[in-house]
Amino acid sequence: MGRVTVRRPVRHISATGERRRPDSLAAEEPLEIRVGGKALAVTMRTPGHDVELAHGFLLSEGVLGSREDIAAARYCDGVDDQGRNTYNVLDVTLAPGVAPPETGVERNFYTTSSCGVCGKAALDAVKLKSRFSPAESTFEVKTDVLAELPDTLRDKQKVFKSTGGLHAAALFTPDGELAVVREDVGRHNAVDKVLGWALQDGRIPAPHLGLLVSGRASFELVQKAAMAGIGLLAAVSAPSSLAVELAEENGMTLIGFLRGDSMNLYTGDQRVLV
């Protein structure tokens, strides 16, 4: 497995002078996801929890609906210039009867660490319909519970503390318990990892859980939450206009600028209790 952090020498300059010292960087490596031996997607990710990432990615693309939909997931023989396995190619075998993903031009994927939908050619190819309706979620949470979540999440971000370079995502219960936390250089990867964890744990659909992200709420993150049947997404930073539109369209609650006891409720405020 690749390293989560990498040490590099830096020249540190400040008002008190300069010195050379080692610095910890968040690792970023490509992961190629294959389905049945056929390449489907390449994403730039922080190594670790790759099987969860693949499960979450395929869930959010409408391929999977439960853990029984996957028969196996294994690393392929990808080697570096010294002949060592890079663990950067993961092949997923679908269970009998599960339809493989479409691989036409409009569904070719290349995802970066900042955007999860860069390879999709048209909006119609991006907007997927969930088999689990988030509008049916009866999830409710109090504002005082929401207010504590960002600090709770930050305390769990072990790699962020040493690098300052990772996003985080978490699934949480109505009483504020974090069921799972994952970090990654890509915000969409962090979400895929927590959704993949939930899928493997038999918790999908997840109308009883909320999704918390450490950064902004983009269109693709709302879509991923919707595909998992999650009714509430809370973000520490701002949502985009399209994220708000998609949340409203799917009957979801979208919260932005969740900082301390302050937050903005953009859609679905019936799930937030004062």
N, C-alpha and C positions, 0 to 999 in steps of 0.2 A: 504494500500500500504506500502511496506517495506521502510525503510529509505535509503536515498541516501548516507548519511555519518553516521559514528559511532564514538563516542568519547571514547578513551581509555587512561588510564594513562601510561606514559612512563618515563623512567629514561634517561634524556638528558645529554650527556657527550660532553664537548667541551674543547678547550684549556684554557678557563677561569674557568673551574670547572664543576660541575654537579648539576642538580636539577631535581626534579620530577614535571611534568606538564602534562595537558591533551593534547592529539593529535587527530586530525581528520583523520579518515581512510575512504577510499572509500568502500562503502558497496558492498558485493559480495554474492549473493544468487542464488540458482538454480531456473530456470524456466522450467517447463515441458510444452511443446507444444503438445496438442492433436488435432487431426482432426477427427471430427465425433465421439468423445468419445474414440478414439484409440490413445494411446501414440505414438508420432512420434519422438520427440527430447527432450533432456535435455541440456540446456545451462547455464553456470555460467555467470550471468549478474549483472549489477547494476540495482536495481529496478527502474521502471519508464518507461513510453512509451512502455509498454509491448505489447500492441495491434499493435503498429507500428512495433515492433521487429518481431512479428509473421507474419504480412503482408509481411515485407521485406524478412524474411527467406523463406516463401513459394513462393515469387516471384523469389528469387535467386535459388530455387530448381526446377523452371519450372512449379509449380502447378498453380500459378496465373498469369494473364495477365492484369487484371483491377480490380478496386474496386468492380465491380458488381459480381466478382467471389466468394465473401464471403457474406454469408447471415447473419452471426452473429459471435461474439467473446465474450466469457464471462469467468470470473474466476470460477473455481470449488471450492468445499469445501475441501481445504487443511488446516489443523489446526496444531498449534504447541502444545507443551506439556501443555499449559495453556488453550487450547481450542479456541485460537484466529485464525482467518483466516490469513494464511500466504501470500495469493495472489501470490502463486508460481506455480499455475497450471492454464493454460489458454486453453480453448477448443474452437476450430474454427469450425464453421459449413459452409461448402461450399455450394454455390448456386446450384440449380438443374442443372444437366448436366455437372458440373465441375468434372473431374476425380480426385479421391483421389491420394495422392502420393503413390509410390511403397514402400512397407515395407519389402522387402526381406532382406536376410542377408547382401547383399552388399550395402543396403540403410539404414541400421540402424545407427542412429546418437547418438553420445555423444560428445558434443562440450565443450571445455574448454574455459577459458578466453583468451587463447593465440592462439588457433587454431580452425578454423571453420569446418575442414573436417576430424577430427581425427577418426571418426567412420566409414568412408567409406573405404571399403576393397581394392579397386583397382582403378587405374587411370581412367579406362573407366567409373567407377561409379562417378568419380569426375568431369570429363569434360562433361559439359552439353552444349547443343546447344540452343542459345537464339532464341526466336520467334521474337525478335526485333534486327535487325542487327546494331551493333555499327558502322560498316564501312560506313553506310549511313549518319551518323551524319555530319552536316556541321558546327558544333561548332568551332569557332575560338576565340582566346584570345591573347592579347598582352603580351609581357614579363613583361612590367612594372606593369600590372594588376596582373599577377601571383606573382610577387615579393612581393606584399603587402599582399597576402592572408594568409600566416602563422601567421603574427602578428594580422591580423583581426580575425582569428580563435582563437588565444590564448586569445584575449580580451573577447571572448564569452564563454570561458571555465570556468564557475563559480565554478564548483565543483573541477576542477583541481587546481584552485588557493588555495583552502583550504586543499587539500589532496595530490596533486602532483602525484596521482595514477590512472589517467584515460586517456584513448585514446579519440580522438574526430574525427568526420567526418562531412563534410558539403557538400551541393550542392550549386554551385555558377553559376552566370550568366556571360556572356562575359564581362560585365563591372565591375565585381568583387563583386557584391552584393551577400551576403550569404543568400540563400533562406531558409535554415534550418540548424541548428547545433544540434548535439546530442553527449553526452558523455557516456562512458561505460568502465568497466574494460576490456572488450573484444573488440579488434579493429573490429572484424567481426560483433559484436553486434551493435556497433556504426553505421556501414555502413547499417546493416539491418534496424535500426531505421530510418535513413534518407530516405532509399528507401521505407520503409513502409509508411512514411509520404507522400512521393511523390505519392505512389499508392493510398492512401486514398484521396489525393487532386486532383486526376485525371490527374497527370502529367507523367504517365508512358504509353508509352515509353518516355524517357527523352533525346532525341538527342540534345536538346537546353540547357542542363545543364552539367557542369563539376563536378567531384567528387574530393574532397580534403580530405586527411587523415593525421593525426598528426604524424604517425609513418612510418613504412616501408610499401612497397607495395608487398604483398604476392600474391601467385597464387589465393587464394580464394577471395581476394578483387577485383582482375581483373575480375574474373569470375562473381562476383556479379554485377559489373558495366556493364559487357557485357549483362547479363540477363535483365538489365533494359534499354538497348539500349543506354547507355552512351558512348560517343566516346572519352572522355578524363579523365584520372585519374592522379592526381598530389599528390605526397607523399613528406613529409618533409625529410624522410630518404631513405634508399636504397631499390631497388626492388630485388627480387630473380630472378634467371635465368629463372625459369619456368614462373614467372609472365611476363617477357619480351617476352618469346616465345608465351604465350597465347595472350598477347596484339597484337603482330604482326599478329598472326593467325586470329584474329578477326578484323583487320583493325583499332585498337584503338591507341590513343596517350597515351604514358606512360612517365611521368616525375618523376624523383627522385632527391633527395638532393636539394629540393626547399628551399633555405635559402638565404634571402636577394635578391640581384640581380644576384645570381648564381643558376644554375639548370642544370641537365643533361636530354637531350631528347633522350630516348631510342628507341621509335618507333613513327611513325605518326607525324613527326615534321611539316607537312604541316598545322596543326591546330594552331601552335604557330607562332605569327606574331611579328617580331622585331620592 
